[in-house]
């Protein structure tokens, strides 16, 4: 999670302070679960979409191995739907 934060900061540039605090405070798994449980897209997701970098979202990360094994089918479906709704195709 922190690697994704650093990449977004360098590549976009996007300084996701709230996300960084969440990960440092609750850990990457809980931060991801919190974001996936939200009813609306996070500000970070929207910002990364605007930069054309949905590959740096929590949603894209949790769908990859080995991380996907840590999430429920419902959480994975939420992540997939959010990405699908914006036409994201993994590289």
N, CA and C atoms as an extended XYZ file, in Angstrom:
273
Properties=species:S:1:pos:R:3:atomname:S:1:resname:S:1:resid:I:1 pbc="F F F"
N         0.820       -1.196        0.000 N   UNK     1
C         0.000        0.000        0.000 CA  UNK     1
C         0.865        1.261        0.000 C   UNK     1
N         1.883        1.257        0.816 N   UNK     2
C         2.738        2.444        0.864 CA  UNK     2
C         3.521        2.623       -0.429 C   UNK     2
N         3.842        1.522       -1.097 N   UNK     3
C         4.509        1.628       -2.388 CA  UNK     3
C         3.584        2.292       -3.409 C   UNK     3
N         2.320        1.927       -3.382 N   UNK     4
C         1.342        2.544       -4.281 CA  UNK     4
C         1.213        4.035       -3.976 C   UNK     4
N         1.201        4.384       -2.711 N   UNK     5
C         1.167        5.787       -2.299 CA  UNK     5
C         2.361        6.548       -2.877 C   UNK     5
N         3.554        5.954       -2.748 N   UNK     6
C         4.775        6.609       -3.251 CA  UNK     6
C         4.739        6.759       -4.772 C   UNK     6
N         4.273        5.733       -5.458 N   UNK     7
C         4.183        5.799       -6.927 CA  UNK     7
C         3.229        6.891       -7.363 C   UNK     7
N         2.098        7.022       -6.701 N   UNK     8
C         1.133        8.075       -7.047 CA  UNK     8
C         1.739        9.450       -6.808 C   UNK     8
N         2.501        9.569       -5.749 N   UNK     9
C         3.128       10.850       -5.407 CA  UNK     9
C         4.137       11.263       -6.475 C   UNK     9
N         4.870       10.310       -7.000 N   UNK    10
C         5.894       10.597       -8.012 CA  UNK    10
C         5.295       10.679       -9.415 C   UNK    10
N         4.465        9.724       -9.775 N   UNK    11
C         3.987        9.605      -11.150 CA  UNK    11
C         2.909       10.622      -11.525 C   UNK    11
N         2.092       11.056      -10.594 N   UNK    12
C         0.928       11.855      -10.965 CA  UNK    12
C         1.141       13.370      -11.011 C   UNK    12
N         1.662       14.085      -10.190 N   UNK    13
C         1.979       13.873       -8.778 CA  UNK    13
C         0.734       14.074       -7.912 C   UNK    13
N         0.517       13.155       -7.011 N   UNK    14
C        -0.639       13.203       -6.120 CA  UNK    14
C        -0.188       12.813       -4.721 C   UNK    14
N        -0.351       13.711       -3.778 N   UNK    15
C         0.040       13.479       -2.398 CA  UNK    15
C        -1.193       13.066       -1.597 C   UNK    15
N        -1.387       11.774       -1.453 N   UNK    16
C        -2.573       11.216       -0.800 CA  UNK    16
C        -2.364       11.137        0.711 C   UNK    16
N        -2.376       12.277        1.360 N   UNK    17
C        -2.104       12.329        2.803 CA  UNK    17
C        -3.086       11.504        3.622 C   UNK    17
N        -4.383       11.608        3.319 N   UNK    18
C        -5.388       10.870        4.090 CA  UNK    18
C        -5.163        9.361        3.948 C   UNK    18
N        -4.919        8.905        2.729 N   UNK    19
C        -4.660        7.494        2.485 CA  UNK    19
C        -3.412        7.043        3.252 C   UNK    19
N        -2.368        7.835        3.201 N   UNK    20
C        -1.128        7.518        3.908 CA  UNK    20
C        -1.391        7.379        5.403 C   UNK    20
N        -2.160        8.296        5.967 N   UNK    21
C        -2.487        8.233        7.397 CA  UNK    21
C        -3.303        6.992        7.727 C   UNK    21
N        -4.255        6.649        6.838 N   UNK    22
C        -5.070        5.445        7.059 CA  UNK    22
C        -4.188        4.198        7.107 C   UNK    22
N        -3.306        4.076        6.145 N   UNK    23
C        -2.452        2.888        6.069 CA  UNK    23
C        -1.521        2.819        7.273 C   UNK    23
N        -0.937        3.939        7.632 N   UNK    24
C        -0.037        3.966        8.791 CA  UNK    24
C        -0.790        3.707       10.093 C   UNK    24
N        -2.036        4.162       10.166 N   UNK    25
C        -2.798        4.017       11.403 CA  UNK    25
C        -3.460        2.667       11.591 C   UNK    25
N        -3.993        2.111       10.508 N   UNK    26
C        -4.766        0.866       10.644 CA  UNK    26
C        -4.170       -0.306        9.884 C   UNK    26
N        -3.143       -0.044        9.076 N   UNK    27
C        -2.561       -1.094        8.250 CA  UNK    27
C        -3.217       -1.113        6.872 C   UNK    27
N        -2.511       -1.685        5.928 N   UNK    28
C        -2.976       -1.689        4.552 CA  UNK    28
C        -4.259       -2.461        4.337 C   UNK    28
N        -4.394       -3.610        4.975 N   UNK    29
C        -5.593       -4.431        4.799 CA  UNK    29
C        -6.834       -3.704        5.292 C   UNK    29
N        -6.770       -3.162        6.487 N   UNK    30
C        -7.942       -2.467        7.033 CA  UNK    30
C        -8.234       -1.192        6.244 C   UNK    30
N        -7.212       -0.484        5.813 N   UNK    31
C        -7.432        0.721        5.004 CA  UNK    31
C        -8.163        0.359        3.713 C   UNK    31
N        -7.731       -0.708        3.061 N   UNK    32
C        -8.392       -1.147        1.834 CA  UNK    32
C        -9.833       -1.542        2.103 C   UNK    32
N       -10.068       -2.278        3.165 N   UNK    33
C       -11.441       -2.694        3.502 CA  UNK    33
C       -12.330       -1.487        3.790 C   UNK    33
N       -11.793       -0.508        4.455 N   UNK    34
C       -12.562        0.708        4.751 CA  UNK    34
C       -12.945        1.425        3.462 C   UNK    34
N       -11.994        1.561        2.559 N   UNK    35
C       -12.270        2.235        1.289 CA  UNK    35
C       -13.270        1.455        0.444 C   UNK    35
N       -13.160        0.146        0.433 N   UNK    36
C       -14.082       -0.674       -0.347 CA  UNK    36
C       -15.485       -0.680        0.250 C   UNK    36
N       -15.590       -0.454        1.542 N   UNK    37
C       -16.897       -0.448        2.200 CA  UNK    37
C       -17.651        0.858        1.981 C   UNK    37
N       -16.964        1.884        1.520 N   UNK    38
C       -17.613        3.181        1.290 CA  UNK    38
C       -18.627        3.106        0.162 C   UNK    38
N       -19.672        3.886        0.282 N   UNK    39
C       -20.742        3.871       -0.722 CA  UNK    39
C       -20.397        4.697       -1.949 C   UNK    39
N       -19.450        5.597       -1.798 N   UNK    40
C       -19.082        6.426       -2.946 CA  UNK    40
C       -17.592        6.273       -3.210 C   UNK    40
N       -17.188        6.708       -4.383 N   UNK    41
C       -15.775        6.660       -4.718 CA  UNK    41
C       -15.002        7.599       -3.808 C   UNK    41
N       -13.829        7.158       -3.390 N   UNK    42
C       -13.003        8.027       -2.550 CA  UNK    42
C       -12.440        9.168       -3.387 C   UNK    42
N       -12.051       10.232       -2.711 N   UNK    43
C       -11.423       11.355       -3.402 CA  UNK    43
C       -10.146       10.906       -4.100 C   UNK    43
N        -9.414        9.992       -3.469 N   UNK    44
C        -8.188        9.489       -4.062 CA  UNK    44
C        -8.450        8.719       -5.347 C   UNK    44
N        -9.486        7.896       -5.341 N   UNK    45
C        -9.854        7.153       -6.541 CA  UNK    45
C       -10.176        8.125       -7.677 C   UNK    45
N       -10.973        9.142       -7.363 N   UNK    46
C       -11.359       10.128       -8.364 CA  UNK    46
C       -10.141       10.880       -8.891 C   UNK    46
N        -9.253       11.263       -8.007 N   UNK    47
C        -8.048       11.979       -8.422 CA  UNK    47
C        -7.179       11.110       -9.318 C   UNK    47
N        -6.996        9.859       -8.951 N   UNK    48
C        -6.180        8.967       -9.771 CA  UNK    48
C        -6.841        8.713      -11.126 C   UNK    48
N        -8.150        8.658      -11.166 N   UNK    49
C        -8.876        8.542      -12.436 CA  UNK    49
C        -8.600        9.766      -13.312 C   UNK    49
N        -8.619       10.945      -12.708 N   UNK    50
C        -8.357       12.171      -13.462 CA  UNK    50
C        -6.940       12.177      -14.044 C   UNK    50
N        -6.009       11.555      -13.349 N   UNK    51
C        -4.633       11.443      -13.842 CA  UNK    51
C        -4.470       10.281      -14.826 C   UNK    51
N        -5.533        9.504      -15.029 N   UNK    52
C        -5.435        8.346      -15.904 CA  UNK    52
C        -4.638        7.211      -15.297 C   UNK    52
N        -4.675        7.108      -13.977 N   UNK    53
C        -3.865        6.114      -13.268 CA  UNK    53
C        -4.707        5.245      -12.334 C   UNK    53
N        -5.766        4.667      -12.865 N   UNK    54
C        -6.561        3.760      -12.048 CA  UNK    54
C        -5.762        2.542      -11.603 C   UNK    54
N        -4.647        2.280      -12.265 N   UNK    55
C        -3.774        1.173      -11.860 CA  UNK    55
C        -3.175        1.400      -10.476 C   UNK    55
N        -3.210        2.627       -9.989 N   UNK    56
C        -2.657        2.941       -8.668 CA  UNK    56
C        -3.728        2.986       -7.575 C   UNK    56
N        -4.947        2.628       -7.902 N   UNK    57
C        -6.016        2.644       -6.902 CA  UNK    57
C        -5.966        1.390       -6.038 C   UNK    57
N        -6.531        1.511       -4.860 N   UNK    58
C        -6.683        0.346       -3.979 CA  UNK    58
C        -7.481       -0.729       -4.705 C   UNK    58
N        -8.502       -0.307       -5.456 N   UNK    59
C        -9.354       -1.254       -6.160 CA  UNK    59
C        -8.540       -2.123       -7.123 C   UNK    59
N        -7.630       -1.520       -7.863 N   UNK    60
C        -6.793       -2.288       -8.792 CA  UNK    60
C        -5.823       -3.183       -8.032 C   UNK    60
N        -5.295       -2.685       -6.947 N   UNK    61
C        -4.313       -3.444       -6.172 CA  UNK    61
C        -4.926       -4.697       -5.560 C   UNK    61
N        -6.119       -4.578       -4.976 N   UNK    62
C        -6.707       -5.728       -4.284 CA  UNK    62
C        -7.117       -6.842       -5.242 C   UNK    62
N        -7.261       -6.532       -6.511 N   UNK    63
C        -7.638       -7.556       -7.482 CA  UNK    63
C        -6.455       -8.399       -7.948 C   UNK    63
N        -5.254       -7.980       -7.569 N   UNK    64
C        -4.044       -8.696       -7.986 CA  UNK    64
C        -3.639       -9.739       -6.946 C   UNK    64
N        -2.990      -10.786       -7.425 N   UNK    65
C        -2.395      -11.768       -6.516 CA  UNK    65
C        -1.126      -11.166       -5.946 C   UNK    65
N        -0.796      -11.439       -4.734 N   UNK    66
C        -1.446      -12.334       -3.786 CA  UNK    66
C        -2.512      -11.650       -2.935 C   UNK    66
N        -2.737      -10.358       -3.154 N   UNK    67
C        -3.620       -9.580       -2.276 CA  UNK    67
C        -5.076      -10.020       -2.352 C   UNK    67
N        -5.523      -10.450       -3.528 N   UNK    68
C        -6.941      -10.784       -3.693 CA  UNK    68
C        -7.397      -11.876       -2.728 C   UNK    68
N        -6.496      -12.727       -2.297 N   UNK    69
C        -6.858      -13.797       -1.365 CA  UNK    69
C        -7.225      -13.278        0.024 C   UNK    69
N        -6.889      -12.028        0.302 N   UNK    70
C        -7.184      -11.438        1.617 CA  UNK    70
C        -8.576      -10.822        1.691 C   UNK    70
N        -9.284      -10.762        0.568 N   UNK    71
C       -10.556      -10.038        0.512 CA  UNK    71
C       -11.709      -10.976        0.201 C   UNK    71
N       -12.885      -10.571        0.648 N   UNK    72
C       -14.089      -11.364        0.408 CA  UNK    72
C       -14.527      -11.211       -1.049 C   UNK    72
N       -15.396      -12.102       -1.471 N   UNK    73
C       -15.952      -12.005       -2.822 CA  UNK    73
C       -16.701      -10.691       -3.014 C   UNK    73
N       -17.369      -10.239       -1.981 N   UNK    74
C       -18.112       -8.969       -2.058 CA  UNK    74
C       -17.144       -7.804       -2.239 C   UNK    74
N       -16.081       -7.776       -1.455 N   UNK    75
C       -15.091       -6.698       -1.585 CA  UNK    75
C       -14.450       -6.699       -2.970 C   UNK    75
N       -14.127       -7.867       -3.473 N   UNK    76
C       -13.533       -7.968       -4.807 CA  UNK    76
C       -14.519       -7.518       -5.885 C   UNK    76
N       -15.787       -7.847       -5.705 N   UNK    77
C       -16.811       -7.421       -6.672 CA  UNK    77
C       -16.969       -5.905       -6.675 C   UNK    77
N       -16.900       -5.294       -5.500 N   UNK    78
C       -16.976       -3.832       -5.407 CA  UNK    78
C       -15.803       -3.210       -6.152 C   UNK    78
N       -14.614       -3.716       -5.903 N   UNK    79
C       -13.417       -3.187       -6.569 CA  UNK    79
C       -13.541       -3.333       -8.084 C   UNK    79
N       -13.958       -4.505       -8.535 N   UNK    80
C       -14.083       -4.755       -9.969 CA  UNK    80
C       -15.126       -3.846      -10.606 C   UNK    80
N       -16.263       -3.677       -9.943 N   UNK    81
C       -17.331       -2.830      -10.499 CA  UNK    81
C       -16.884       -1.382      -10.621 C   UNK    81
N       -16.207       -0.879       -9.609 N   UNK    82
C       -15.739        0.514       -9.676 CA  UNK    82
C       -14.799        0.721      -10.860 C   UNK    82
N       -13.919       -0.222      -11.070 N   UNK    83
C       -12.987       -0.114      -12.188 CA  UNK    83
C       -13.697       -0.308      -13.527 C   UNK    83
N       -14.591       -1.280      -13.586 N   UNK    84
C       -15.348       -1.531      -14.816 CA  UNK    84
C       -16.189       -0.320      -15.206 C   UNK    84
N       -16.797        0.312      -14.220 N   UNK    85
C       -17.660        1.479      -14.492 CA  UNK    85
C       -16.907        2.601      -15.181 C   UNK    85
N       -15.590        2.651      -14.979 N   UNK    86
C       -14.775        3.701      -15.600 CA  UNK    86
C       -13.942        3.166      -16.773 C   UNK    86
N       -14.240        1.943      -17.182 N   UNK    87
C       -13.592        1.394      -18.367 CA  UNK    87
C       -12.142        0.992      -18.179 C   UNK    87
N       -11.747        0.725      -16.956 N   UNK    88
C       -10.352        0.352      -16.697 CA  UNK    88
C       -10.064       -1.044      -17.223 C   UNK    88
N        -8.981       -1.162      -17.953 N   UNK    89
C        -8.480       -2.452      -18.426 CA  UNK    89
C        -7.054       -2.592      -17.899 C   UNK    89
N        -6.807       -3.632      -17.085 N   UNK    90
C        -5.451       -3.807      -16.527 CA  UNK    90
C        -4.418       -3.944      -17.633 C   UNK    90
N        -3.246       -3.387      -17.375 N   UNK    91
C        -2.148       -3.467      -18.345 CA  UNK    91
C        -1.407       -4.756      -18.200 C   UNK    91
